[in-house]
Amino acid sequence: MQAYIHQLNCSDGGVPKRPVTEAILTPTGLVGDRVANPDIHGGPLRALCLYSLERIEALRAEGHPIYPGSVGENVTVAGLDWSLLAPGSRLALGDEVVIEITKPCNPCDSIADSFTDGRFKRISQKLHPGESRLYARVICTGRLAVGQSVRLLSNGVDATQEGA
């Protein structure tokens, strides 16, 4: 299965972020998306927040009422091995966009409604390594759309071409 953009999510600030079919990505984030607290979220090193559809589905199987966009991610990715991603990893989204993972996104109480008994720390990187959302900076801007491919890059080259 090839990895792809399952859902793009925007809001006028805060969560949940609502689905959009396409958006333009600038160096500071998706056009049409705002963050409620710019001291904590957003900016060039946190321009985009990503999360895994498979992680969301696993959390739902645990009984949490989480769904794509409910924890504030801008891009919900499907079919990507989330365990391969770490700061410095680069991804190509569609034909134009390239991003670089900068750090895990710390959960806060604004996403508590997505978790049984408000246990939002269920996606804390410190408590549950590999379960967190990820922040990314923008290397190449462009148009994003639901269904576009997602490819893991190595030094700007498709990792599958490198034998990885």
Sequence and secondary structure as in RCSB ss.txt:
>XXXX:A:sequence
MQAYIHQLNCSDGGVPKRPVTEAILTPTGLVGDRVANPDIHGGPLRALCLYSLERIEALRAEGHPIYPGSVGENV
TVAGLDWSLLAPGSRLALGDEVVIEITKPCNPCDSIADSFTDGRFKRISQKLHPGESRLYARVICTGRLAVGQSV
RLLSNGVDATQEGA
>XXXX:A:secstr
   EEEEEEE BSSS  EEESEEEEETTEETT B S TTTS SGGGSEEEEEHHHHHHHHHTT    TTTT  SE
EEES  GGG  TT EEEETTTEEEEEEEEE   GGGGGGSGGG GGGG TTTSTT SEEEEEEEE EEEETT BE
EEEETTEEGGGGT 
